[in-house]
């Protein structure tokens, strides 16, 4: 009798555990966004270059499923870290003459003005600060290596420094435009 009860209890436990584990996830389909913006569905998950938008998990019997929506990270990188802005800074630093360097500096300042006009004053000042820092770092590196630094790099650095100094006293896009205009006038007077 005792043996029968143990066998019955064992059968009951096995039956219940099989019933419980039969609802374990069997298949997961992931919706992945590729770098070019297209959507791909995969049962292997998303690769590192693709972002996961959502995934649907099906139960073993395929009668039930649930969807997990993942919040898409829509934060863009800061304007001064974006590839086109960094490339523009690099072109400015690689310029061989004053006119070429001025052209790139004007393009950078146009981006700064655009950012300020969109109401992103902090981003505009970050772009100025990043450019000033990049020019200073390049100059310091050349000096440490014993190379001569072109005179126009000092002037361009002074231009961005003039704009950067006014950060604490500038609170609107029009004030920033006035500061930029004044810095350009100082820059042109020194050339």
TACORSUL-V238883 format. One record per pair of residues at least 12 apart in sequence whose ideal C-beta (glycine too) atoms are under 8 Angstrom apart, sorted by the first residue. I is the first residue (numbers start at 0). GAP is how many residues later the second one is. If there is no record, write none. Layout:
i=I gap=GAP
i=I gap=GAP
This chain:
i=21 gap=38
i=21 gap=39
i=22 gap=36
i=22 gap=37
i=22 gap=38
i=22 gap=41
i=23 gap=35
i=23 gap=36
i=24 gap=32
i=24 gap=33
i=24 gap=34
i=25 gap=32
i=25 gap=33
i=25 gap=34
i=25 gap=36
i=26 gap=16
i=26 gap=30
i=26 gap=31
i=26 gap=35
i=27 gap=15
i=27 gap=17
i=27 gap=27
i=27 gap=28
i=27 gap=29
i=27 gap=30
i=28 gap=12
i=28 gap=13
i=28 gap=14
i=28 gap=26
i=28 gap=27
i=28 gap=28
i=28 gap=29
i=29 gap=12
i=29 gap=13
i=29 gap=14
i=29 gap=15
i=29 gap=16
i=29 gap=22
i=29 gap=24
i=29 gap=25
i=30 gap=21
i=30 gap=22
i=30 gap=23
i=30 gap=24
i=30 gap=25
i=31 gap=13
i=31 gap=14
i=31 gap=15
i=31 gap=18
i=31 gap=19
i=31 gap=20
i=31 gap=21
i=32 gap=17
i=32 gap=18
i=32 gap=19
i=32 gap=20
i=32 gap=39
i=33 gap=15
i=33 gap=16
i=34 gap=14
i=34 gap=15
i=38 gap=14
i=50 gap=21
i=50 gap=22
i=51 gap=18
i=52 gap=16
i=52 gap=17
i=52 gap=19
i=53 gap=13
i=53 gap=14
i=53 gap=15
i=53 gap=16
i=54 gap=12
i=54 gap=13
i=54 gap=15
i=55 gap=12
i=77 gap=45
i=77 gap=48
i=78 gap=32
i=78 gap=36
i=78 gap=41
i=78 gap=44
i=78 gap=47
i=78 gap=48
i=79 gap=43
i=79 gap=46
i=79 gap=47
i=79 gap=49
i=79 gap=50
i=79 gap=51
i=80 gap=49
i=84 gap=23
i=84 gap=26
i=84 gap=42
i=84 gap=45
i=87 gap=16
i=87 gap=19
i=87 gap=20
i=87 gap=23
i=88 gap=15
i=88 gap=19
i=88 gap=41
i=88 gap=42
i=88 gap=45
i=90 gap=13
i=91 gap=12
i=91 gap=13
i=91 gap=16
i=91 gap=39
i=91 gap=43
i=91 gap=64
i=92 gap=41
i=92 gap=42
i=92 gap=45
i=92 gap=60
i=94 gap=57
i=96 gap=55
i=97 gap=54
i=97 gap=57
i=97 gap=93
i=100 gap=51
i=100 gap=52
i=100 gap=55
i=101 gap=54
i=104 gap=51
i=104 gap=54
i=104 gap=55
i=107 gap=19
i=107 gap=23
i=108 gap=54
i=108 gap=71
i=108 gap=75
i=110 gap=16
i=111 gap=12
i=111 gap=15
i=111 gap=16
i=111 gap=51
i=111 gap=64
i=111 gap=68
i=112 gap=60
i=112 gap=63
i=112 gap=64
i=112 gap=67
i=114 gap=12
i=115 gap=57
i=115 gap=60
i=115 gap=61
i=116 gap=56
i=118 gap=54
i=120 gap=49
i=120 gap=50
i=120 gap=51
i=120 gap=52
i=120 gap=55
i=123 gap=49
i=123 gap=52
i=124 gap=39
i=124 gap=42
i=124 gap=45
i=124 gap=51
i=127 gap=32
i=127 gap=35
i=127 gap=36
i=128 gap=35
i=128 gap=38
i=130 gap=29
i=131 gap=25
i=131 gap=28
i=131 gap=29
i=131 gap=32
i=134 gap=18
i=134 gap=21
i=134 gap=22
i=134 gap=25
i=135 gap=21
i=137 gap=15
i=138 gap=14
i=138 gap=15
i=138 gap=18
i=151 gap=39
i=154 gap=32
i=154 gap=35
i=154 gap=36
i=155 gap=31
i=157 gap=28
i=157 gap=29
i=157 gap=32
i=158 gap=24
i=158 gap=25
i=158 gap=27
i=158 gap=28
i=159 gap=23
i=161 gap=17
i=161 gap=20
i=161 gap=21
i=161 gap=24
i=161 gap=25
i=162 gap=13
i=162 gap=16
i=162 gap=17
i=162 gap=20
i=165 gap=13
